[in-house]
Amino acid sequence: MTDIMSSTTRVISGLTNGETYTFSVEVITSSNRLPGVSEEMTITLAPDTPEGVLTAAESSSVTVSWGAVGDADRYTVTFSMAQGTNQEGLCFTDSHTATLTVHAPSTTVSIAVGGDVGSTVTDELRAYTTYEVTVEAVSDVRGTSRPSGTRRVLTPQTSAREAPGDVRAEAESSTDISVQWSGLSNCRLVNGRITKYRVQYAACNTMTEDYALGDGEDWNSGGRVTLTGLTPSTNYSISVAAVNENGDVGLYSDPVTTMTHQYSCESADSLQSSGSTGMIVGVVIGLLGVAVGVSGLIGAAVIAKRHRYHHQCL
């Protein structure tokens, strides 16, 4: 009992969650007479708070498990994107919350990690993003428990859902093409720690050239490479994609087409012929008797070289 002169509020501790209690108030006068008893009030305490919450990030999902709560009809699992210094991902100033309902007696759930998760999506998580996870027990009769202790999880990386922009290609010679591009721009679509870009180019067969990001470069940094050893007078289709540290290749940019410069076989043949003729004349003047044999050998070499140049230009 509580002295009415000192307080009209009383905190009763030591109760058990999930149980129903009935309360009433009696007034006791100085002469110990009992003028009456208040109406009874029935209060049902909420379920126990879930304990033992564990999180595990897998290749394309996050799994959460917890200890069972007696008389719980279901559980609410909430994923809230961590903010500020708690955020290890890429969109530090953004926000996102996902909520799942799990029906008892199950005490585990998996949620997918998507490649393009907007702020209104409530059943998927963003890739490479830190979330704070809590679990609540819900009873149809007793209401909702207090949230569990918070667990933090960094979601797995997935391939970028954005392609590099402003891809440009220019022929520098008959065998070289320079390619440059700008970086990614939407932090929500990067989905991982970008370590390099991959340039894909094709005429007949598809080939690739990687550009590794250096110190101080990030997913929003562009790049430039020179493709070498190409075939003269040939159209090449070129596109670029971002690659994360796990080797996941993102979306490729729309291809651009560039032709290598023409290779001049006639100029090469002319140089070979004039050089050989000069050598033959010199040998004839110096050693007439040997000139016939030497000129025959040189003539054969000139024919062989001329044939090789024509073969390279086919």
C-alpha positions, 0 to 999 in steps of 0.5 A: 500500500502507498501513503496517499499523502506522499504519492499517487504513483507506484512502480511495481517491479519484479513482474513477468513479461507475457503475464496478466495482472489485476490491480485495484486501489484501496484508501485507508484512513487514519482510523483504519476504516476502508471507505471503498476499493477502486475498480479493478484494472487488468494489465497484460504485459508485453512478451519478453524481448527476443535475445540471442540475435545473430546475423550472417551475410551470405553471397546474395542475402542476409540471414537473421536468427534469434531465440524463441519467445513464449506465446509469441505469434510472430516476430518483426525484423527491422533493418535500418540503414546505419548513419554517419560514421556507422555506415561502411557503404557508399551512400552515407547520407541516404536512408533505407529501412526494410521490415519482415514479418516471421510467423512463430515458431520460426526464429530465422529469416533470410532477406535478399540483397538486391542490385537496385533497391530504392528507398520505398523497397521494404523487402530487400537490402542494398548491397555493400551497405551497413544495416542495424538489425532488431527483432520484436516479438508480437502477441495478438493478446499481449502486444509487442515486446521491446526491440532486441539489442541491435546487431550490425551487418554489412551486406555483401557486394554485388555487380554494379548496376550502372555502366561507366559514362561518356565512353570515347574511343579514338584511333591513334595508329593502324594498330592502336586505339585510345579509350577513355571514360568517366566513372560511376555516378549513383552510389546506390547502384555501385554495390561494391568496392570498385577496384578496376574497369574492364574494357571489352573490344571486338572485331571478330573475336572479343577481347578485354583490357583491364584498368586498375584504379590507383591510389586516390581513385574510386568508383566515381573516377574515370580512366583511360587505356590504349589498346595495342596490337590491333588489325589495321583498317578494322572497325572495333566495338568498344564498351566499358564496365566496372569490376569490384574487388570480388571480380563481379563485372557490372553493366557494360556501357553502350558500345562505341565503334572506331576504325584503326588507321589504314596500313600502307603496304605500298610505302613499305614495298617501295622502301624495300625495293629501293634499298635492295636496288641500291645494294645491288648497284653497289655490289655490281660496281665493286665486285662484278663477278660476285654481283650476280649471286648477291643480287639473286639472294637479295632479290629473293629476300625482297620478294619474301619481304614483299610477300610478308607485308602483303599478308599482314594487310589482308 
